[in-house]
Amino acid sequence: MKNSILITACIVLSLISCKKNNAESVDNAQQSINSLNMDETQSYTYIASDSERAKVTFQNAGADHTITINSNNTKFVLDKKDGDEDTQIYERNGVQAKLTKDSLFIIQDNQVIPLVLSK
């Protein structure tokens, strides 16, 4: 009887531990995408509603935080201007990008281009 209780307890603890590690991995990935804890360069692919793809590269070097957006032979380099836990804002030369958990909105001349993170 003691052995079956001990085995059951070990199995339950193992399952709880695995579930917690998976949740932490997802949270860490989302923080990296939102460029909250990155100290390097990372690239991600975003997709527009018309299925066009954009490569977005986050570059963090010390206090400088920029993103580079490459799509349709067009390249934008934007500087981080503002942000909180949910939204990061980048801007340069009249082009603005708002980054949320899994979306990127590019705003230029009153035109908004929504993109979603490719999975």
LOLUMFI-253784 format. One record per residue (C-alpha): residue number from 1; residue in one letter; x, y, z. Coordinates in pm, 1 decimal. Layout:
node resi->NUM	resn->A	u->X	v->Y	w->Z
...
END
This chain:
node resi->1	resn->M	u->0.0	v->0.0	w->0.0
node resi->2	resn->K	u->280.2	v->241.8	w->88.6
node resi->3	resn->N	u->455.5	v->162.7	w->-238.9
node resi->4	resn->S	u->147.7	v->242.5	w->-449.6
node resi->5	resn->I	u->97.0	v->574.4	w->-268.6
node resi->6	resn->L	u->464.6	v->661.0	w->-316.9
node resi->7	resn->I	u->453.7	v->573.3	w->-688.8
node resi->8	resn->T	u->133.3	v->773.7	w->-740.0
node resi->9	resn->A	u->284.2	v->1075.8	w->-563.0
node resi->10	resn->C	u->597.3	v->1058.7	w->-782.0
node resi->11	resn->I	u->389.5	v->1044.7	w->-1100.1
node resi->12	resn->V	u->173.8	v->1341.0	w->-994.9
node resi->13	resn->L	u->479.1	v->1551.3	w->-906.4
node resi->14	resn->S	u->642.9	v->1466.8	w->-1239.6
node resi->15	resn->L	u->334.3	v->1572.8	w->-1434.7
node resi->16	resn->I	u->308.0	v->1901.7	w->-1244.7
node resi->17	resn->S	u->676.4	v->1975.0	w->-1306.1
node resi->18	resn->C	u->647.7	v->1910.1	w->-1682.8
node resi->19	resn->K	u->340.7	v->2130.9	w->-1714.5
node resi->20	resn->K	u->513.4	v->2417.1	w->-1530.4
node resi->21	resn->N	u->826.4	v->2396.4	w->-1750.4
node resi->22	resn->N	u->616.7	v->2408.1	w->-2069.6
node resi->23	resn->A	u->428.5	v->2716.3	w->-1946.6
node resi->24	resn->E	u->757.0	v->2890.7	w->-1861.2
node resi->25	resn->S	u->894.7	v->2814.0	w->-2210.7
node resi->26	resn->V	u->590.8	v->2974.0	w->-2378.0
node resi->27	resn->D	u->616.4	v->3281.9	w->-2154.0
node resi->28	resn->N	u->988.2	v->3320.9	w->-2228.5
node resi->29	resn->A	u->927.6	v->3297.4	w->-2603.2
node resi->30	resn->Q	u->659.9	v->3568.1	w->-2589.7
node resi->31	resn->Q	u->888.9	v->3800.0	w->-2392.5
node resi->32	resn->S	u->1160.9	v->3755.5	w->-2653.4
node resi->33	resn->I	u->919.5	v->3834.9	w->-2935.0
node resi->34	resn->N	u->813.8	v->4149.5	w->-2755.4
node resi->35	resn->S	u->1186.0	v->4236.3	w->-2725.2
node resi->36	resn->L	u->1156.8	v->4281.2	w->-2351.1
node resi->37	resn->N	u->1454.1	v->4065.3	w->-2252.9
node resi->38	resn->M	u->1661.3	v->4029.6	w->-2568.5
node resi->39	resn->D	u->2029.8	v->4128.2	w->-2569.9
node resi->40	resn->E	u->2101.0	v->4016.5	w->-2923.9
node resi->41	resn->T	u->1958.8	v->3996.6	w->-3274.5
node resi->42	resn->Q	u->1662.8	v->3771.1	w->-3356.3
node resi->43	resn->S	u->1443.5	v->3744.7	w->-3665.6
node resi->44	resn->Y	u->1081.3	v->3638.3	w->-3704.9
node resi->45	resn->T	u->845.9	v->3601.2	w->-4000.4
node resi->46	resn->Y	u->516.3	v->3789.4	w->-4004.7
node resi->47	resn->I	u->234.7	v->3736.9	w->-4256.7
node resi->48	resn->A	u->-1.6	v->4001.9	w->-4397.0
node resi->49	resn->S	u->-368.3	v->3944.2	w->-4478.1
node resi->50	resn->D	u->-277.3	v->3905.3	w->-4847.9
node resi->51	resn->S	u->-30.7	v->3623.5	w->-4755.8
node resi->52	resn->E	u->276.3	v->3840.9	w->-4819.0
node resi->53	resn->R	u->561.0	v->3768.4	w->-4580.0
node resi->54	resn->A	u->777.7	v->4014.3	w->-4391.3
node resi->55	resn->K	u->1100.1	v->3936.1	w->-4210.3
node resi->56	resn->V	u->1125.9	v->4135.6	w->-3887.2
node resi->57	resn->T	u->1462.9	v->4151.4	w->-3714.6
node resi->58	resn->F	u->1493.9	v->4276.9	w->-3357.3
node resi->59	resn->Q	u->1833.6	v->4426.8	w->-3277.4
node resi->60	resn->N	u->1921.6	v->4516.4	w->-2921.7
node resi->61	resn->A	u->2264.4	v->4650.3	w->-2840.3
node resi->62	resn->G	u->2280.2	v->4803.5	w->-2495.4
node resi->63	resn->A	u->2035.8	v->5092.6	w->-2478.8
node resi->64	resn->D	u->1967.6	v->5090.3	w->-2856.1
node resi->65	resn->H	u->1664.0	v->4888.7	w->-2964.7
node resi->66	resn->T	u->1564.6	v->4878.4	w->-3332.8
node resi->67	resn->I	u->1363.7	v->4661.5	w->-3567.5
node resi->68	resn->T	u->1425.9	v->4607.0	w->-3935.8
node resi->69	resn->I	u->1126.8	v->4512.9	w->-4151.2
node resi->70	resn->N	u->1200.3	v->4359.8	w->-4493.9
node resi->71	resn->S	u->913.4	v->4294.6	w->-4734.1
node resi->72	resn->N	u->855.5	v->4335.1	w->-5108.8
node resi->73	resn->N	u->1205.8	v->4476.8	w->-5168.2
node resi->74	resn->T	u->1133.6	v->4746.1	w->-4907.8
node resi->75	resn->K	u->1334.1	v->4789.4	w->-4590.6
node resi->76	resn->F	u->1236.3	v->4993.1	w->-4285.3
node resi->77	resn->V	u->1464.6	v->5044.1	w->-3985.6
node resi->78	resn->L	u->1272.1	v->5177.4	w->-3686.9
node resi->79	resn->D	u->1387.4	v->5289.9	w->-3341.0
node resi->80	resn->K	u->1209.9	v->5192.7	w->-3019.7
node resi->81	resn->K	u->1017.9	v->5492.3	w->-2888.2
node resi->82	resn->D	u->782.8	v->5365.3	w->-2619.5
node resi->83	resn->G	u->638.0	v->5051.8	w->-2473.2
node resi->84	resn->D	u->484.9	v->4864.9	w->-2186.2
node resi->85	resn->E	u->415.7	v->4500.7	w->-2104.4
node resi->86	resn->D	u->167.0	v->4460.0	w->-2389.1
node resi->87	resn->T	u->279.0	v->4694.3	w->-2667.6
node resi->88	resn->Q	u->610.8	v->4813.9	w->-2808.1
node resi->89	resn->I	u->622.3	v->5118.2	w->-3038.8
node resi->90	resn->Y	u->895.8	v->5176.2	w->-3297.9
node resi->91	resn->E	u->921.1	v->5479.8	w->-3527.5
node resi->92	resn->R	u->1145.8	v->5657.9	w->-3778.4
node resi->93	resn->N	u->1085.4	v->5899.4	w->-4069.0
node resi->94	resn->G	u->705.7	v->5894.8	w->-4047.8
node resi->95	resn->V	u->678.3	v->5514.7	w->-4032.2
node resi->96	resn->Q	u->551.3	v->5363.0	w->-3709.1
node resi->97	resn->A	u->523.2	v->5001.4	w->-3597.2
node resi->98	resn->K	u->318.6	v->4879.5	w->-3302.1
node resi->99	resn->L	u->417.2	v->4536.9	w->-3176.8
node resi->100	resn->T	u->184.1	v->4332.0	w->-2958.7
node resi->101	resn->K	u->202.4	v->3974.0	w->-2837.7
node resi->102	resn->D	u->163.7	v->3814.4	w->-3182.0
node resi->103	resn->S	u->80.1	v->4105.8	w->-3414.0
node resi->104	resn->L	u->264.1	v->4390.4	w->-3581.3
node resi->105	resn->F	u->86.9	v->4697.1	w->-3720.3
node resi->106	resn->I	u->283.1	v->4916.9	w->-3962.1
node resi->107	resn->I	u->143.4	v->5269.6	w->-3991.5
node resi->108	resn->Q	u->249.7	v->5504.6	w->-4271.1
node resi->109	resn->D	u->57.7	v->5804.1	w->-4409.7
node resi->110	resn->N	u->-269.7	v->5701.4	w->-4239.1
node resi->111	resn->Q	u->-240.7	v->5352.4	w->-4388.8
node resi->112	resn->V	u->-232.8	v->5059.3	w->-4145.0
node resi->113	resn->I	u->-81.2	v->4726.5	w->-4250.0
node resi->114	resn->P	u->-163.0	v->4447.6	w->-4003.6
node resi->115	resn->L	u->72.7	v->4149.8	w->-3979.5
node resi->116	resn->V	u->54.6	v->3838.1	w->-3763.8
node resi->117	resn->L	u->339.5	v->3627.3	w->-3634.9
node resi->118	resn->S	u->397.1	v->3313.0	w->-3841.8
node resi->119	resn->K	u->376.6	v->2997.9	w->-3633.2
END
